[in-house]
Amino acid sequence: MLSLKQIHPAPGRDVSAADAYARPDGVARHVCVNMVSSVDGAATIEGRVGALTGPADQELLGILRSLSDVLLVGAATVRAEGYGPVVTMPELAERRRTAGQEPAPRLAMLTRALDLDLASRAFTAAVARPVLITTERAAPERLAAARAVADVVIAGEESVDLRTALDVLADRGLPRILSEGGPRVLAQLFSDDLVDELCLAISPVVVSGAGQRIMSGPALPQPVPMRLAAAFEEDGFLFTRYLRSPRE
Ligand SMILES: NC(=O)c1ccc[n+]([C@@H]2O[C@H](COP(=O)([O-])OP(=O)(O)OC[C@H]3O[C@@H](n4cnc5c(N)ncnc54)[C@H](OP(=O)(O)O)[C@@H]3O)[C@@H](O)[C@H]2O)c1
């Protein structure tokens, strides 16, 4: 299991990543976002996460997934990254059982167009039935095809209302939500002040270019205050955990 060198708040101590990133118990809903960025702030290289990630970052992603009830992902990320079935790390299967969670986290995809490869392994090999969250405007024939392989949630007229979508997931017994972006989804989550925790990995590369930042959307009316809860280093990556400052 991954071991991380803790540099904040107490330096020099190796900690278990699964313990350091444990999801809170007993909350009605908790939204954690996990993203990786280059040192100069790029979230993509040629349209993919690609060379930004590395073994420790990937293992931490596996741990974060294994601790969560559901992954909330924008359809463009699913298309760009070619999602497969979401699995639980064997080392964390018992922890899930003890916590009363399903054997693997669900994959919940946000989409207006329902333009997803329904024959891909993300659907056909899923351990837990995926969820497609879409709008009243979705094309009926695409909705019918989607319902054959996934649970479909309608949560908005022209756009999915993210607060409604998160409430539906929590009401279905999936309160520990991990969003893996992408930047357009993350911008909406912050715009609606729905993020409780941001796990940002800084990859030890600079890339320049026109790649997206981790958030892509209009400027927020005011900065959302975050508090650095922890920072770790492994493989040259800086792994940070920011918590939303208490809301008034
Ligand atoms: N660095 C990182 O950590 C990281 C993480 C994730 C992704 N990425 C990268 O980010 C890029 C994709 O991100 P992105 O920002 O372009 O797209 P995205 O946020 O992944 O997905 C946007 C899509 O999600 C659907 N969607 C989003 N909000 C919606 C709403 N309110 N209602 C209904 N549908 C909604 C729409 O899908 P439809 O088009 O199907 O209608 C929209 O086109 C990829 O290059 C990926 O590699 C990087």
Ligand as a Chemical Component Dictionary entry (heavy atoms), coordinates in Angstrom:
data_LIG
# 
_chem_comp.id                   LIG 
_chem_comp.type                 NON-POLYMER 
_chem_comp.pdbx_formal_charge   0 
_chem_comp.three_letter_code    LIG 
# 
loop_
_chem_comp_atom.comp_id 
_chem_comp_atom.atom_id 
_chem_comp_atom.alt_atom_id 
_chem_comp_atom.type_symbol 
_chem_comp_atom.charge 
_chem_comp_atom.model_Cartn_x 
_chem_comp_atom.model_Cartn_y 
_chem_comp_atom.model_Cartn_z 
_chem_comp_atom.pdbx_ordinal 
LIG N1  N1  N 0  -5.898  17.079 -14.772 1  
LIG C1  C1  C 0  -6.932  16.417 -14.286 2  
LIG O1  O1  O 0  -6.925  16.043 -13.107 3  
LIG C2  C2  C 0  -8.117  16.130 -15.169 4  
LIG C3  C3  C 0  -9.238  15.513 -14.598 5  
LIG C4  C4  C 0  -10.323 15.259 -15.418 6  
LIG C5  C5  C 0  -10.281 15.582 -16.760 7  
LIG N2  N2  N 1  -9.179  16.170 -17.282 8  
LIG C6  C6  C 0  -9.151  16.523 -18.702 9  
LIG O2  O2  O 0  -10.167 17.469 -18.914 10 
LIG C7  C7  C 0  -10.677 17.371 -20.246 11 
LIG C8  C8  C 0  -12.178 17.259 -20.202 12 
LIG O3  O3  O 0  -12.689 18.231 -19.335 13 
LIG P1  P1  P 0  -13.781 19.294 -19.768 14 
LIG O4  O4  O 0  -13.778 20.350 -18.747 15 
LIG O5  O5  O -1 -13.596 19.635 -21.195 16 
LIG O6  O6  O 0  -15.113 18.459 -19.715 17 
LIG P2  P2  P 0  -15.809 17.661 -18.517 18 
LIG O7  O7  O 0  -16.027 18.591 -17.378 19 
LIG O8  O8  O 0  -15.120 16.369 -18.261 20 
LIG O9  O9  O 0  -17.187 17.269 -19.209 21 
LIG C9  C9  C 0  -17.998 18.243 -19.784 22 
LIG C10 C10 C 0  -19.205 17.503 -20.303 23 
LIG O10 O10 O 0  -19.940 16.984 -19.195 24 
LIG C11 C11 C 0  -21.332 17.165 -19.432 25 
LIG N3  N3  N 0  -21.799 18.172 -18.509 26 
LIG C12 C12 C 0  -21.049 18.999 -17.733 27 
LIG N4  N4  N 0  -21.845 19.771 -16.983 28 
LIG C13 C13 C 0  -23.105 19.433 -17.278 29 
LIG C14 C14 C 0  -24.364 19.877 -16.814 30 
LIG N5  N5  N 0  -24.501 20.847 -15.878 31 
LIG N6  N6  N 0  -25.477 19.307 -17.359 32 
LIG C15 C15 C 0  -25.374 18.330 -18.279 33 
LIG N7  N7  N 0  -24.200 17.856 -18.750 34 
LIG C16 C16 C 0  -23.075 18.406 -18.243 35 
LIG C17 C17 C 0  -21.461 17.566 -20.888 36 
LIG O11 O11 O 0  -21.431 16.332 -21.591 37 
LIG P3  P3  P 0  -22.037 16.068 -23.055 38 
LIG O12 O12 O 0  -21.054 16.735 -23.976 39 
LIG O13 O13 O 0  -22.038 14.577 -23.194 40 
LIG O14 O14 O 0  -23.393 16.657 -23.093 41 
LIG C18 C18 C 0  -20.161 18.355 -21.101 42 
LIG O15 O15 O 0  -19.793 18.430 -22.457 43 
LIG C19 C19 C 0  -10.040 16.143 -20.851 44 
LIG O16 O16 O 0  -8.998  16.616 -21.673 45 
LIG C20 C20 C 0  -9.476  15.407 -19.647 46 
LIG O17 O17 O 0  -8.339  14.673 -20.001 47 
LIG C21 C21 C 0  -8.093  16.465 -16.509 48 
# 
loop_
_chem_comp_bond.comp_id 
_chem_comp_bond.atom_id_1 
_chem_comp_bond.atom_id_2 
_chem_comp_bond.value_order 
_chem_comp_bond.pdbx_ordinal 
LIG N1  C1  SING 1  
LIG C1  O1  DOUB 2  
LIG C1  C2  SING 3  
LIG C2  C3  SING 4  
LIG C2  C21 DOUB 5  
LIG C3  C4  DOUB 6  
LIG C4  C5  SING 7  
LIG C5  N2  DOUB 8  
LIG N2  C6  SING 9  
LIG N2  C21 SING 10 
LIG C6  O2  SING 11 
LIG C6  C20 SING 12 
LIG O2  C7  SING 13 
LIG C7  C8  SING 14 
LIG C7  C19 SING 15 
LIG C8  O3  SING 16 
LIG O3  P1  SING 17 
LIG P1  O4  DOUB 18 
LIG P1  O5  SING 19 
LIG P1  O6  SING 20 
LIG O6  P2  SING 21 
LIG P2  O7  DOUB 22 
LIG P2  O8  SING 23 
LIG P2  O9  SING 24 
LIG O9  C9  SING 25 
LIG C9  C10 SING 26 
LIG C10 O10 SING 27 
LIG C10 C18 SING 28 
LIG O10 C11 SING 29 
LIG C11 N3  SING 30 
LIG C11 C17 SING 31 
LIG N3  C12 SING 32 
LIG N3  C16 SING 33 
LIG C12 N4  DOUB 34 
LIG N4  C13 SING 35 
LIG C13 C14 SING 36 
LIG C13 C16 DOUB 37 
LIG C14 N5  SING 38 
LIG C14 N6  DOUB 39 
LIG N6  C15 SING 40 
LIG C15 N7  DOUB 41 
LIG N7  C16 SING 42 
LIG C17 O11 SING 43 
LIG C17 C18 SING 44 
LIG O11 P3  SING 45 
LIG P3  O12 DOUB 46 
LIG P3  O13 SING 47 
LIG P3  O14 SING 48 
LIG C18 O15 SING 49 
LIG C19 O16 SING 50 
LIG C19 C20 SING 51 
LIG C20 O17 SING 52 
# 
